[in-house]
Structures are given as structure tokens and as C-alpha cells.
């Protein structure tokens, strides 16, 4: 075979490889985009709502029960409502620390109760840390329904705290500590997961109680 033909063959194979690589990348991107859209659609479906909050996705029975309690308290329209603060925390825990109803590591629970200005940071941090721990379990062959699900939450007793300053804007603030348990699970060791945390909650200008910080203890 002549050198000219050999060069043509090399160019042909290079073109073929590049074309295949681009096609695979585009195909993967389309699948990823559609999968994310499907996950987002499922996660955004509103099941219950009140004037401040919405329960979305595929909530557990505990989440439904807690949200109904939350709605009753919201409707009372009490100023500086410590009971409502505690219920916001309990609703967050029931969603954030339950994986059995999530579509995958990108389906972050609890965002409904997070301080609006920090919601993006909350989701990015959760994906990088706590929710990334879901992936090894799924990769090992477990289904999402085999994963952790919050079963009980201890009374979340709220108290007043020092005002919270956010870039010069001051908010009335509350502090809560509480603990929770997971459903018995024969597939994974639930003892390695968080069961206690402290929360800082603020009241926004619209009257919503939102979690601005939380720390696992």
C-alpha cells in the first residue's frame, strides 16, 4: 500500500473516531438532560401546600402527617411562633434525611424549608457531601427503597437566639436541637448516618420561617 493511501486510511480512522466520540458525548448529554428533567418533574410535583410551604415529590406518610401539622400551625398566624419553628425543623428532617423516596443523588430533600438566599449553596453542598453517599449503595445493587427513611423525630423545642445578620440585613432568629431515628433496615447499617442536629431559623420579610444553618451533632 502506498504512503498516500496509508495516510488517507489514517485520516479516515481519525475522522471516524472523532465522529464517534462526539456522537457518544452528545448522546450521553441528551440522556443526562432528559434524566435530570424527569427527576426534577417528579420532585417538583406538589402533593400538599399552605400559604408558605409546599410538600413535593413522593412524601412518606411521616412527611404527610408532619406537613398537615405544619399547615394547622401556619393557619394560626401566631407572631414569633416557637411551635411553628419546631415543625419547620421536623418537616425538613423528614425530607432531607429520607432517601427511599428520592430519584437519586441529585434529588435533594428539604429545600422547601431552607433560607431562600442560601438554597443554591445548600443544594450544591448537599450533593457534594451527604447525598453523594447514596451513590455507593445504588452502585452496589440496592434500590432507592432499600435506603434510609426517617421513622421518628424527637420533640423539636425552639428558643429565641441572637439576631442573624445577612449582608447587613437583620433577621429575628431561633435555635433548635433535636434527634431522629431511621426505620429498621436489614440492607444497610443505619447507625453510620446522622441522628442529631442543631438548627438556626430566621423569619423572612414575608413571614416564612426558614433554616439558615444546620449542624449535625
Number of C-alpha atoms within 10 A of each C-alpha: 5 7 8 9 10 11 11 12 12 12 12 12 12 12 12 12 12 12 12 12 12 12 12 12 12 12 12 12 12 12 12 12 12 12 13 16 12 13 17 15 12 16 20 15 13 13 12 15 14 14 9 15 17 17 22 19 22 19 22 17 11 18 21 17 12 18 25 16 15 23 19 13 16 19 11 10 11 11 8 15 17 18 16 24 29 25 23 26 29 25 23 23 24 27 28 20 22 24 23 19 20 22 20 18 18 18 22 22 24 23 18 19 23 23 20 15 10 13 17 13 11 19 19 13 13 19 17 13 12 15 21 14 14 19 13 10 15 15 9 8 9 15 12 17 13 17 23 23 23 22 16 15 19 12 14 22 15 22 16 14 14 11 13 18 11 10 6 7 8 13 16 16 23 25 22 21 21 21 18 18 19 20 13 13 12 9 11 13 11 17 9 7 13 15 18 16 16 16 21 23 29 24 21 15 8 7 12 19 27 24 27 21 15 16 10 12 11
